[in-house]
Amino acid sequence: MDASVLQAFTEACSSLHNPASRAQAEAALLEFRRTASVEACVAILQQSSDEAVQFQAVLALRGVVLGRWAVVGPQARQATLQFLLHTALAQLAADPRRLLRTQVHATAASIIKRGWLDASPEERGAQLAGIHAQASQLGTAEARRAGLELLTAVVEEFSPHTASQMGLSWELHEQCRQSLEEGYLHGLLLHALDSARGAAPAAAAGSDAAGVCLAALRLLSAIFGWSFSKAGGSGVWRLLESGRPAAEAASLRPPAAWAEALLPPDGWAWLAQLAHAVCQPQAAETPLSSTVLRVVEQLCGLNGEVFGPPDVPAGRAALGLAPQASPRAVHLLGMLRLLLPWLTPAAAAVDAARWSAAHPPQSGGEERLVSACRALLAAAAVHRAAGFEATSAGLGLGPGGGGVLGLLSKLTAAVLAVSAGSAGGAEDPDSWDAQAGELLLEAWVELVADPSRGPLGTSQAAVQAAAAVFAAVIEKGLKQAAAEALEDDEEVEGGEALQAEEWVSKVAALGRASASLSLPLLAERLHGCLAALQQCLQSGGDPGVPLEQLCWLTNMCAHVLADDGDGETPLPPLPVLQACEVAAAGGPGGADPAERLSSGLLALGSHCLANAGQVAASPRLMEVVAASLARWADTYLMLEEGGSPSLRAAFGAGSAGGTQATQMLVSLVLCALTRYNGERALHDVVCSRLLTALLRRGAGRAALVEAPAWHALCGAVGRGDAGLLQLEAKVQRRLLQSLLSAASEGWQGDAGSWAGHLLESTAAQLRQLGASEAAARSALQRADGLHLVSSLLERLRGAVRGTTPATQAALFQQFTSVAPALAALFDACRTQPAAVTLILKLAGEVVEQYAAYLSPADAQALCSWALRLLQLYSANNLGQVSVSASKALAAEALVERYQDLRALIKLLTKLTQGDWQQQEQQQQGWQGLGGTAMAGGSGGTPLGGESVDVAQIVFAGLDIVVPLLSIELLKFPKLCRSYFALLAHMLEVYTERVAALPPRMFQTLLSTLRFGVGTTGDDEVTQAVFEAAAALARFHVQEAAAGRPGLGPNNAPGPDGALGSLLLAALERLVHGDAGLEAVDHAAEAVLPLALADPAVLQQAGESLLAACADGAAKASAQAAFSELVAQVGAAASLDRPSRRAFAKALSKAVVDMRGAVYVR
């Protein structure tokens, strides 16, 4: 090699550390990787002793071999691999430069994997065995360690979540993974176990200076982290590509054949001896101790077929055989014997962790405790509470102390006590006590939530252990809430860390599992906190602490008692009902614990109602109480069936308690809306959650409408009281939606008249505001003009959303009465983007809600009104961004245009989804909902005829929308999805009319479709754009085959034509873009008819793609793949299903081959 090349390469490596020359050095190194040969890279490795130079040379060597695989040839590849193995095992084995060794190992593993599928099974086995053989021949401990590190690199390269990119498709990666798993991974496991077991005594004694045991354990850990996927295919690789955590793809579920290796008779005694030797509480954390702990964690999560069939103890008893411990139980017993000395007694384990935290260099106690908790979590997810309880006898734990669950309960309480005592507010999530506490709570959630056996079963000891943990959580939560109440930092006010929905739900599962003991505890603490607040107020003290504690505790009570309905009517949790049954049968406590806690929550609601607007019922407390009572009411209030008898008697349908609770809660709603001005979060909770819960059941609605507070609320809305109109606009939408949903099944009286009265003032004010353009402009010029308009529009939107069959006619009549005013307001609001967007959203929701029920005349009027809005939007030049605007104003205008366009596209989409064709077939005389034709405002354009021509309206709307679209706007995912979904629908349903569009409009639509085909990466958009392109191309091909013009003048032959440009964009994206295999499947439906429409363009596209490949061998491979694709196009001219399926398979293969040939990945 020329000495000048080495000198230039060395200078570039040294310049990387200089910020002034870094960019130039990077460019030089990249250029070297692009042009260098294998020989040049090897020569640099041999001639230089500088670590940075050798490191960069290894990287370049990897790029050359993998990037030019076909050109390098098999002999050179094999020679390079042998060079790297010799370098790793002989030259660098004792080298202290770990980074360089690691890169050499990784490069060798990459070359092994890249040629894996080309080798025979014998050759593959020989490669892996050769690594061990070469290491053994060298005869040094360092060589043995290097051999194990090389095998670890191979396993990590073949594993999905640690594999590197090397120009292979995910499917080929999967084939490599499956091949190693099925044929060689078990052998690697045995080799790792043998090496680790043999080196463990020396490592325990501190005499394994070469690190053989550490390397063997790392190989074990890599194997234990393998993704054992039975599903096959490339799903796990696409899972990782989508950005989800790699750990989600991995699970220690080895096959049954591994049982002998993973379930040894001695129960991993050698690992236990090593762990207790190297994981000392007052020792420093070392790589060996960390790896040992990691292996223990992975073994605790062992699961699946390796344990054999499920245990059936009754079967052995029936055969007269003595009970025998199952492999699953024996394994758990061995793991607990290893872990419990680190965790018991709890005080000693916690003290050791505290000592380590106070002496940072010696962090062994912290590391050991946190890792042991992580191992317990892994074991809990597999074995649950029943499995843990079964090990108590084997561990020598009598029933008096609660068994092994009792020990874990004491440990959890001790850790939580440290966490609560050390946190003066929000705790540090990285501290050992926070990590250990979180892991232990997660473990308890896994222990108590057995989906097949039920929570904790009937073991009273297990229930008591869970109750003790839950009590410790409550104590910690109340202490931390008290501390946070004294914090000045508003960011932590309210205990956000502890009140996160997910965290509270997990802890609530623990409380439910021990409901017979936890519910009385919660009721007692809730009563105590409320009494403490009242006493504090009487004495004139600061109520901050009791208020914060009440907020925290109320939220927890609601989560323990009830689930979040999330749109459905929730049922009382089974553990809570079981606790009620135990109480009814004379169990601990006597009284029904759920009824007692429910009464406590309602008492707190009455307290807030009695002290509304005062410090005793702060807005935050009111919000938490409203949300909690909404959750409770959704589950227990006015039950007609289900639940416990005592709960139904106390709060069920027809009960006095249920009626009183309903009236109190609706009074709470009215109070929150009228006494807490500006509290948007509170208003949102009572309107969207509490009112919804009260209206969930028929008995609840019947009791609700009799309440004076309900009539007062409806009367205030119907009159348009100024106080309610000052509420945030979105709150008013939710309020009207909730109120009108009351007129559903079981409503007594004239629902239409009631709904009309509820909207009477809203409609009257809108008609007044939009009586003329001058009136509208005058209203908008007032200080509160925009808020008033927005509030009225949101009320109308809420009414439309809350429409029921009984109120459809009345509400549509109200809408028709304000439609002309809305058009006038729309015209006048040209400088108020928020109002424009609201009217467009309202239009879309009206179409969605009423289209299927309108008479032909009303349908025609509604469509004309919608078209009028589109014309006004276009005439007023809305949505345009001035090129002279400042950057800030342009960004704001872009967001406003995005909102407008989303509303416009939604309106057009709802128009396409309406059942208008059914309306055309209705007989004359059919009565519509409104009975009144709405005026479209001055300048309205009739559509002509009596039928509803949706396509004309939508195409007119698209003609307005598309010019406003831009690349920046199409980067908004929701807008992009909705637009291309609409475009795909129009091209599929109205293809003939699309073909007949004027050239200007057709080309505009085509440009957006071409953009979607070529650049987007969203799965939904990908499917939509290829469906649209397929519909357009199929229409042209089929029309041309029948002797008709197809797209006619809108499509010119060649790459610049409509279909040719789409074909080029599709192929460019498939080969050069980041398209997954699903995108190839979607694209096949479009590429085939596009290729049939213009075969010459397909040939030109192939030549263009092949031109990017400079190497002859790779170009020949790509040419073969492309020729096969062209042949499949000719064979699939009929476009029938079998031919399309065959073409899709050919396209997928061609894309994979061509991607590798042109080095795109």
N, C-alpha and C positions, 0 to 999 in steps of 0.2 A: 504494500500500500504506500502511496505517495506520502512522504513525511509532512507535506504541506496540509494534507487533508486532516491528519491527526492534530497538527498544530491549530488549524482553524477550528476544529471540533472542540479542542481543549479550551481555547480562548472563549468560545461561545458558552461553554459550561461555566467557566469562571465569571463571565459577564452577567450571568443570571442573578448574581447576588448584588449587582449594582443597579439601583433603580434607574439611573440615567441610561444605561445600555441594555436594560432587560428586554425591551421590545425588540431591539435589533438581534439580540441573542436568541430569543424565542423564534424569530423568523428564520434565522440560520439553522437552528436545530430542526425545525419543521421541514425546511428545504432538504436537509440531509436525510431525514426519514423518507422523504418522497423519492429521492434519487439514489440512495445508497444501495449497496449490494450486501448479501449475506457475508461475503468475505471481508468487506470493509468493516462491518460491525464486529466480527470476530477478531479481526486484527487489532482494533482499538481496545477490545477487552483484554487481549493478550499483552499489548505493548504498554498500556497505561496502568499505573497503580493508584491513580486518584479516584476516590470513591464517587465523586460527582460525575466524572467522565465515564467511569464504568457503568454507573447507573443509567445515564442517558444512552449509552451504547446498547444496554440490554433492552431499553424501551424501543430504540430504533430497530434492533434485531427482531423484536416481537412484531413490530409493524410491517417489516419487510416480509417475514415469513408468512404471516397471516394474510396480509394484504395482497401478496402475489403468490398465493398458494400453488396455483396451477403452473405458473412460470418457474418457480423455484425448483419444482420437480421432486419426486420421492427420495432420490438418493441424497440430495442436498438437505432436504428436510430431516432425514434420519441422521445425517452427519451433524446437523445443527443440534438436534435433540441430544445426541450422545455427548457433544461438546458441553452442553449446558449441564447434563447430569454429572459429567466428570468434574466440571467446575464446582458444582454444588457439593459433591461428595468428597472430593479430594482437595481442591484448592481453597474453598471457602468454608469448609466444615468447622475449622477452628478459628475462622476469622471473626473478630468481634463486631464487624460492621453488619448489624442485623438487617438494616434496610436493604442493603445490596443483596444479601442472601435471600431475603424474602422476594425481591423482584426476580432474581434468577429462578427461584422455585416456581413463582407464578407464571413466568414465561414458558418454562418447561411444561407445566401443567396445561397451558393454553395450546401448545403444539400437540400434546398428547390428545387433547379433546378434539382439536380441529381435524385430526386424521383418524379419529376413533371409528367412525362409521365406514371408512374405507378399508379398515383392517379386518382380518378374520378374527373369530373368537380366540383362536390360539395365539395370534399375534397380540391381541389386547392383553391377555393374561400374561404373556411373556414380558410385555412392557412393564407391568406393575411388579411382577416377580423380579424383573431385572434390577429394579431400584433397590430392593432389599438385598439381592445377591451382591450387587456392587458394593453396597455399604458393608455387608458382612465380610467380603474379601479384603477390604481395607483394614478391618480388624480394630478400629479405634472406636471409642465411645462417641467421639464427635461425629464420625461417619454414620454411626447408628442413629444419632440424633438427627443428622441431616437427612437421612433416608426417611425417617418418620415425618419430618417437616415437608419433604417432597410429596409424600403420600397425602398429607393433610392438604397441601395446595391442590392436588388432583381432586380430592373429595370436594373442596370448596369451589373449584372451577366447574364441577359437574352439578353442584347443588344450585337450585334456581335462585335462591336469595343471596348468593355470593358469587354467581357467575359473572364473567366479564363479557363485553360485547366483542364479537369477532366476525361479523359479517354473515352469520347464520340466521336462518329464520327461527322463530320460536319452536316450530315443529321439530326442527333438527336438534335444537337444544334439548327438547323433551325426549327425543329418541336416544340421545347420549345419556341422559339422566336415567331413563328406564333400563338401558343396557347395563350400566354400571350397577344399578340397584339389583337387578335380577341375577347377574352373573358374577359380580366381583365384590360387592359391598360387604357381604357376610365374611368373606376371606379377609378383607381389610379389618373388619371388626375383631376377628380372632387374633390377627397379628397385633393389633393395638392392645388388646387385653393381655396377651402374653408378654408383650414388651413392658407394659405398665406394671403388671404384677411382678415381673422379674426385677424391675428397677425400683419398686416401691420401698423395700427395706433400706436401700442406700439413700433414697430421697428423704425418708423419715429420719435417718441418722445424720442428714446434712452432708453426706459424702458423694452426692450425685452432681459433681461439679460440671459435667458435660451437659446436664439437663436432659438425659434420656427419658426419665419419667415424665418430665413436663411435656416433652414433645409427644410422647405416647398418649398422655391425657388430652392434649390438644387434638390429636387425631380422633380419639374417642369422642370428644365434644363435637367435633365436626360431623362425625357419623351420627351421633345422637340428634344433631340439628337437621338431619336429612328430612326432605319432604316425601313421605311415603304416600304417593298418590295412586290410588287404585283406579281413578277415573280415566287415567291416560290422557292422551291428547296434549295440546299446548295450553290448557286452561290456566295452569299455575303460572306459566310464563306471562300470559296476558294479564293475569292478576297483578303480577309485579310491575308490568309495564304501566298499568293504570294508576300507579302511585300509592297503592295501599301498602301498609307496613309489611315488610318481608316476613316478619314473625308470624303473620296470619296464615301464611302459606305453609308453614312447617308444623309438624306434629310428630311426637315420638310414638308412632304406632307401627312397630316393625312386624314382619310376618311371623307366623307361628314357628318357623324353622329356627328363629333366633332364640327360642326359649332356653335351650341348654346353655347358651353363652350368657344370657342376661339374667337368668334365674339360677345362679350357682347354689350348690348345697350349703356353702358356708355363708351365704347371704352377704357377699361383698365384704368379708371380714378384712381383707387386705386394704380395701379402700377406707374402711372405718379407722384402721390403725394409722394409715397415712394421714387421714384428715385430722385426727386428734393430735398427731405429732406436729403438723405444720400449721394448723389453724389455732394458734394460741391467742388468748384475749389480749395479752400485753406485748404481742409481737407486732412488727411492722407488716403491712400488707405486701405480699410478694406475688410474682406471676404464678408460682406453684400453688400457693394457697388460694388465689383467685380461681385458678383452673380446677382445682379439686372441688371447690364449692360449686362451681358451674356444673361439673359432672354430677355431683350429688343432686342438684336441682333438676337436672334432666332425667336422672333415674327416678326421682320421685314422681315425675309425670308419665312414667311408662304406662302404656295402656294398649288395649286392643287384643288381637288374636294371639299375641305372645302368651297370654294367660290361659289360653284354651277356652273350652265352652264355659258358660255361666255355671256358678255353683248351684247344686241342687242337694242340700243336706237331707231333705225329707226322703229323697230317693235312696240314699245309703241306709237310713234308718229302716225303711221298708224292707230292705234286703238283709237286715240284721247285721249290718256292718258298722263298725265304730266310726264316729265322726272323724273326719280328716280335714286338716286345714287346707284351704285352696291355695294354689300358687299366688293368686292375687293377695290373699291375706298374709302369706308368708313374706312376700316381697315388701308389703307395707310395714310389717313388723320389723324387718331388717332395717328399713330406712328410718323408722322411728327410733330404733335402738341407736342409730348413728346420730340422729338429730337431738334427741331429748337431753343428753348430757350437756349440750350447748345452751339449752333453753330452761333447764330446771336446776335448782329452784329459780323461780322467776326473778326474785330480788337480786340473786347473784348475777344472772344474765344481764339484767338491766344495769347493775352497778359496773359490770365489766365494760359494757358499751359506753356508759358515762365516762369511765376512766379513759377509755380510748379517745373519746371526743375531746377530753381535756388535754390529751397528749397526742397531738396530730401525727407525729411520725410513727406512733405505735397504734395503728387503727385496726388491729386485728379483731378487737371486741366488737366494734361497730360492724365491720364487714361480715363477721361470722353470724351475728344476730340477724342482720338484714337478709343475708343469703339463706339462713335457716328458715326465716319467715317466708321467703320466696319459694323455698322447697315445700313448706307446708301448704302453701297455696296450690302448687302443682299437684301435690298428693290429694288435697281436698277436692279438687276438680274431678279426680278419678275415682276416689273411694268413698266420698261422702261421709256423713256422720256415722252410718251403720258400720262401715268398714273401720273407722277409727275406734268406735266402741268395742268392736270385736277383738282389738289388739290389747285391751286393758289387762286381761288375764296373763297374756304372754309377757307383758312388761312388768308383771308383778304389782299391778295397781289394783287395790281392792275397791269395792263399790263405795266405801265410806267417803273417799275424796273425790268422787265424781269421775274416776277413771281418767283416761287420757284426755277426754274433752274438758274435764275439770282442770287439769294442768294447763291446757291451752287457754282456758278462760282466765286463770290467774295471770298467765303471761300477758294476755291481751290487756287486762285491766291495769297491770303494772306499767306497760308501755304507754297506754293512753293517759295514765296519771302523770307520767313524766312529760308527755306532750302538752297536757293541759297546764301543768305547773310552770313549764318553761316558756310558754307563749304569752307574751304581753299584747296580744292582738292576733293578727294573722301569722300562723306559724310558717317557718321556713320549710318549703316542700322538699328541700334537699337534705335536711337534717336526718340523722339516723332514726330518731324517734318518730318523725313524720312518715318516713318510708316504711319502717317496721309496723307502725300502727295501721297505715293504709293496707299493707299486705295482709296483716292479720285479719282486718275487717273483711277484705276480699275473700280470705280463706273461710271465714265464718259464713259469709253469704253462700259460698259454694257448699259448705257443709250442710247448711240448713235447707238449701233449695234443690232437693233431689227430684227431678221431674218425674221419675218413675215410681219412687217409693213414698213421696210426700215429705213434707218438712219434719224431720226429726222423729217421725213415727210416734211411738207411745213411751219412749224412754224418759222417765221423769228426771233422771240425772242429766240427760242431754238438754232437756228443757231448762233446767236450773242453770246449767253452764251457759247456755245462750242468753238467758235472762240476765245473768251477772255481767256478761259482755255488753249487752244492751244498756244496762244501768250505768256501766262505766262510760259508754258513749254519751249518754244523757248528761252525766256529770261533766264530762269534758266540754260538751257543747254549751252547757249553761255557763261554765267558767269562761270559756272563750267569748261567748256573747257578752258577758259582763265586762270583759277586758276591752272588747271592741267598742262597747258603748262609751268608753272613756277616751277613745282615740280621737284626735283632731283630724286625722286624714280621712277625707270624705270617700276616698277610693275604697277603703275597707269598711266603711260604715254599713252595718246591716249584716255582717258576717257572710259576705258573698262566697268565700271559700268553703264554708261549712254548709251553706244553704244551696249549693249547686244542686240542680234537680237530680242529676245522676247519683251523686253521693247520698242524698237524702233517701232516694229510692232503695239504694243498696242497704242502708242501715235499717230502713223500714222493714225490709224482708227479714232481718234478724229479729226485730221486735215482733213481727207476726208469728215467727216460728215459736216464740215463747209467749204467745199472746195472753195465756192465762195468768202470767206473772207481770208481763210488760204493760198491758193495758191498765191495770190498777195503778202501777207506778206512774204512768203518764198522767192519769186522772189526778193522782195526789199531787204531783209536781205542778200541774196546770193550776189546780186550786191554790196551791201555795204561792205561785208566782202572781196570780191575780190578787190574792190577799196582800202580798208584799207591795204591789203597786198601789192598792188602795190605802194601805198604812202609810206609805211614803207620801202620798198626796195629802193625807190628813195631817202629817207632821211637817209639811212644807219642805220636804227634801227634794233632791234631784231625782226625777223618775226615769232617767235615762237607762239605768241598769235593768230595773224590772221590765221596762217597756221592751228593751232589746231581748231579754230572756223570754218574754212572752211571745215575741215574734218568732224566735227560733223554735220554741217548744210547740207553738200552735201549728207551725208548718210540719213538724215531725209527727204530731198527733194525726193530722189529716192524712199523711202518707202511710202511716201504719194502718189506719182504719179503712182507707179506700184507695182504689186505683184511679188513674186518670182515664176518663171515658174515651177521650180522643175521638169524638164523633159518635161513639156507640154508648149504649146504656150499660154501665159497668155493673158487675155482680159483687156482692160482699165477698171478700177474700175467704177462702176455705179455712185457713188457720183461725181466723177471727170467729167464724161460725162454730168451729170445733171448741174454741174456748168458751163460747156462749153455752154450748151443749154441756160442757163439763160443769159450768157454774149452775146450770139448771138442774143437774143431777146431784148437786150438793158438794161441788168441788171447792177448791180454795177460794176464799173471798165471798162466796155465797151469791152476791148480786151479780147481774149480768155485766161483765167488764166493758163490753162495747157500748151498752146503754149508758153506763156511768160516764164513760169518756165522751160520748156524744152529748150528754147533758152538760158536761163541762164546756165543750166548744160552744154550745148554744148560749150558755150563761155568759161566755166571753163576748158573743155577738150582742147580747142584751146590754152588757156593760158599754160596748162601743156605741150602741144606739142611744143609751141614756146620757152619754158624755160626748156626743158628737160635737166636733168643732173645738173641743177642749183638749188640754194637754193629756188628760187621761185616755183619750182616744186619738192618738197622733195619726196623721195620714198614713204613715208606714204601718202602724198596727192595724188600722182600718183596712188597708190593702191586703195584708197577710190574712187577717180574719175573714175577709170577703172571699179570697181565693180558697182558703181552707174549708169554709162552710160550703162553697160551691162544690168542691170535691166531695165533701160529706153528703150534701143533698143529692148529688148525682147518683149516689149509691144507696142511700138509706131512706130518704124522705119520700113519703107516700108510696111505700112499697105495697103492691097488691098481692105479690107472691114472692117466695124466696125469703132469705134471711131467717133469723131466729124468731120464734114466737114472741119473745119479750121485745125485740126490736120492732116487730110489726105492731105490737100492742102500743108501744110508746110513740112511734113516729110513722106508722104505716097509714095506708088509705083508710079514711073514715075515723081515724083516731083524733082525739082532742089535741094530743101533743103534736101530731103532724100538722093539723090546721094552725095551731099557734106558732109552730116553727115557720110555716110558710108565710104567715102574716108578718112575723118578725123580720124575716129575710127580705121580703119585698119592701118593708119599711127601711131596711138597711140600704137597699138599692136607692130609694128616693132620697134618703139622707145623704148618701155618698155623692149623689149628683147635684144636690142643692146646697150642701153645707161645706163642701170641700172644693172651693173654686181653684182651678188651675192644676189640680192633681190628676193629670192625664192617665197615669198608670192605674190609679184607683178607679177612675171612670171606665177605663177599658176593661178592668177585671169584672166590675159589676154588670156591665152591659153584655160582654161577650161570654162570660163564664157563669156568673151567679144567676142572671136572668135565664140563660139557656138551661141551667140545671133545674130551676124552678118550673120550667115549662116542659120538662122532659116527659112526664107521665100525665095521663089524662086526669087522674085524681088530683095531682098537683095543680093542673091548670084550673080545675073546677074550684079548688080552694083559693087559688090565687085571685081569680076574677071577683071573688067576694070580698077581698081585702080592701079596706078604705084606701090604703096606700097605693094599691094598683089603680084605682079610679083616679086618685090624685095625680099619679104619674101620667096616665093616659090623657087626662084632662089638660095637664100642663103642656104635653106634646101637641095635642090637638089645637090648643089656643095659641101655640107658638110663643110661650113665655120667654121673655128676654133672657132669663137666667139659663135656661136650657140651650138657647141659641148661642150662648157664649162658650159652650163646651167645644172641645176640639172637634173639627169636622168629621174625622174618622170615627170618633166616639159616637157621634150622632148617627152615622150609618149603622153601626152595630146596635145602637139602641132601637132604631126603627125596625131593623131586621129581627131582633129578638121579640119586640112587642108584637109584630104582625105574625110571627110564627105561632103565636098563641091560638090563632083562629084555625086550628087544625082539627083532627078527628075528635069528636066529643064536645065541640064548641056549642054552647047554648045561646041561641039568639041569632040575629041577622048579622052575620060576619061581614057582609059587604058594606052595610051601612056603618058598622063600627070602623072598618078600615078606611072608608071614605072620610069619616069624621076625623080620624087620626091624621090624615094627610090634608085636611081642609085648609088649615092656615099655611102649610107649606106650599100647596098649589096656588093659593090666593096671592101669596107674596111673590112667587115666581111669575105669575101672570102680570102682577103690577110692575115688577122689575123689567120684564121683557115686553111691556105694552108697546114700546116703540124703541127705535135705536137711540133716540135722545134720552128716554127714561133709563135705558140700560147704561148708557155712558155716564149719566148723572149719578146713578147708584154706585157705580164702580169708582167714582171720584171721591166718595166719602171715605173717611178713615177706616171704617169697618166694612166698607162695601164688599171687598173681595172675600172677607171672612163670611159675611152674610150669604153671598152667592154660593160659596163653597159649602157652607153648612146646609143650605137648602138642597143643593145638588146631591150631597152625600146622604141626606135624609131620603131623597127620592131613590137613590141607588139602594139604600138599605131596604126600602119598601119593596122594590123590585126583587131583591134577593130573598126577602121574607115572604114572597107570594105563596099562598096555598090555594088549592082548588076552589075553596069557598070565597076567596078574595080576588081571584083573577080578574073577573069582569069589572069590579069596582076600581081596582088599582089601574087597569088599563084605561078606563074612562078618565081617571084623574090624569094619567099621562097624556092622553090625547088633548086634554084641555090646556096643558102647558106646553105642548110640542111647538106651536108657533113662537111662544115666548122664549123657549130654549134656542130656537134658530136665531131669534133676534139677539139674545144674549151671546150666542156663539160668534155672531158677527161683531158685536160690540167688544168682545173680550180678546180681540186680536193681539192686544199688548199684555194680556194676562195668561201666560202659558198654563198655569195651574188650572184655571177655569176651563180653558179649551180642552185639556186632557180629561177633566172630569166629565164634560159633556160627551166626549167621544166614548169614554168608558161606559157611561150611562146608556148610550145608544147600543153598544154591543150587548149589554146585559138585558136591555129590553127585547132586543131581537132574540137572544137566547131563551128568555123566559116565556115569551108569548107567541113566537112564530108559529108553533104547531097548533095553536088554538084560534087563529084569526080567520075571519071571513076573507074571501078574495079581495073585497074592497078595502078592508082594514089592512090586509097584507100589502096591497098596492100602495096605500097611503104611508105605511111605515117605511117601505123601501124608498119611496119618493123622498120622505123626510131624511132618511139616511144619506141618500144621494145628494140632497141639498146641503147637508153638513160637509160632505166631501168637496162639493163645488165651492162652498164658502172658504174652506180651508185652503184650497188651491188659489182662489181669487185674491185672498188676502195675503198670499205669499208667505203663509205661516210655515214654520219649519226650516226656513232658510237662515243660514249663518253668514253674516256680513264678513267679507274678507278684510275689511278695515277695522274690525273689532279687535280689542286687545285680547291677549292670550287668556286672561281670566274670564272675560266676557264670552269669548269663543267656547271655552270649556263649559261654562254654565249653559250656553245656548245649545251645546251638543247634548248635554244631559236632558234639557227640555225637549229637544227634538226627538231624542230617544223615547221619552215618555209618550210624546204625541204619536210617534210611529207605532209604538207597541199598541196603543189604544186603537189607532186606525186599522192595523192589521188584525187585531182581535175583532173589531167590528166586521171587517170583511170576512173573516173566518166564520163568525157566527151567522152571517148571511148565507154562506155556503152550506152550513150545517142545518139551517132551518128546513122544515119539511114543506117547502113551498110548492113542490109539484103536487102534493096531496091537495093543497088548496085549489089548484087549478081544476081539479076533478070534482070539487064540491058542486052540488046543484044550486041553482039560483034560489034565493030565499033562505039559505042557511044563515043563521044568526051568529054574528061575531061577538066578541067579548065586549068591545066598546060600543058598537053601534053608531059611532060618530067618526067621520073621516077627519083626519087631522090635516091641518094646512101646513104646507112646507115653508111658509113665509113668502114674501114677495120674491119673484124671480124663480120660483120653483119650476123644475122641468119635469113634466109628466113623461112616463116611460112609453106611453102609447099602448093601446089595447087594454084588456082587462087582466091578462096573465102577468105573473111576476117573473121578469127576466133577470134572474140573479146574476147570470154571467155578465150581462151588460153593466150592471152596477159594479160588480167586483173588478172587471177589467178597467172600468173608468176609475175606480179607486186605486188600482195598481198603477195606472198611468200617472196618478198624483203621487203615490208613495215612492215608486222606484227612483225617480230623479232625486229624491231627498236622501236616499240611502248612500252610504259611503263605506269605505273599508273600515274606518274608525267605528262607525255605528254597527257594522256587522260583526265586530269583535265582542259586542254585548251578547252573551249566550242566549238569553231569553228572546231577544229581538230576532236573532239569527234563526233560532229554532222555529219560532212562530211564522216568520216570513217564508222560509223554505218549505215548511209544512203546507202553508197556503198555496204556494206556487206548485208544489207537487200535486195537490188536489186539483187545481185548475187545469194543469197539463194532462192529468189522467182522465178527468171527467169531460173537459171541454177541449180536447185536443184539436178537433176540427176547427173550432172557433179561434184557437190560438194560431193555427196555421193561416187563418184568413185575416189576422190582425194587420194593420198598416205597418209597413216596414220599420218606421221609427219606433213604434211601441214594441214590435216583436224584437228588434235588436236590443232594446233596453232590457226587456225581460231576459233575453238570452245572455246579456253581459253579466247579470247577477247570477244566473244559473252556472255560467262558466266559472265565475268566482267561487261559488260553492263547491263545484266539482274539483277545482284545482287547489284550494287552499285550506278549507276548513278541516278540523280534526275531530269535531264533535260527532259521536256515534249517531245521535238522532238526526242531525243535519246531513251526515253522510248518507244515511238511508234515504232521506227525503230527496236529496239532490239527484241521486242515482235513479230513484224511481221516476222523478220528473224527466230526466234525460232519456230513460228507457221508454217512457210513454211517447215522447216526441219522436224518437227514432223508430219505434215500432210502427207508429202511425205512418210515417213517411215510407218505410219499406213495404208495408202492406198495401198502401195506396198505390205506390209505384208498380207493385206486382199486378194490381188490378187495372193498370193502364190509366190511372188518375194522377194528377200533378203532385199530390202529397203536400209538402210545404211550399211548393211552387217557387215564386220569386224570392221567398224568404230564406231559401237555402241555395247557395251556390256550391258547386263541386270544388273540392280542394281543401287545403288546411285552413283557409280563411273563411270557408262557409260555416253555416250554423252548426251542422252536425260534425263536420270535420274538426272544427275548433274544439267542440266538446270531447271528441275522441282523443285529440292530442292532450287536452287537459287531464282527462281520466288516466291515460297511460303514464303521463309524466308524474302524476301523483302516486300511482301504484308502484312505480319503480323507484322514483327519487324521493317521494314523500314518506311521512311517518304513518303509513296506513297499515293497520293490523289485518289479520286474516278475515275478520268480519267485514271490513271495508272491501276486500277482494270479492267476497261473496256478493255483497250488494252491487259492486261495480260490474260483475259479470252480466247481470241483467241488462245493463246499459251498453256495455262495450260490444256485445254481440250484434245488436241491431245497428249500432253506430258503424261498426266495421262492415256490415252488409250494405249499409247505405252508401259507403264510399270506401271500397277496398284499397284504392290507391293511397288514401291517407294513412291507412293502417300500415302499408308497406313503407311509406315515408317516415312514419313515426318510428318504426322498428329500425330503420337505417340511422335515424337521428340518435336513438338511444344507443345503438351499437357503436356509433362514432365516438362516444365517450370512453370506450374501452380501448386502451392502447396496446395491450398485450395480445399476441396472436392466439394463444391457447384459450385464454378467457373469452376472447371474441368468438372463437369457434364454438365454444360451449353455449354462449348466449345466442348465437345464430341458430344453433340446433333447437334451442328452446323456442325461439321466435318462429321458426319454420313450422314446428309442430302446432303452434297456436294458429297460424294462418291456415293450416290444413283443417283444423277443427272449425274455423269460421265457414269454410266451404261446405263442410259436412253438416252444419247446423242451419242451413238456409231456411228450413221450414219453421223455425222458431217454436217447435213443439217442446213439451216438457222434457222428454229424454234428451233431445239435442241440446237444450239449454243447460241441463245438468252436466252433460259431458263437456260442454264448453267451459262451464265454471271450474271443473276439475283441471282442465288444460290451462286455463288462465292462472289458477292458483300456482300450478307447477311452474309455468313460464315466469311469473312474477318472482318467485323464490329464486329461480336460476338466474334471471337477469339482474336481480339485486346483487347477488354475489358476484356476478360477472363485471358489473360496472362499479364495484366498490362503494356502494352508497352508505354502508353502515359500519 
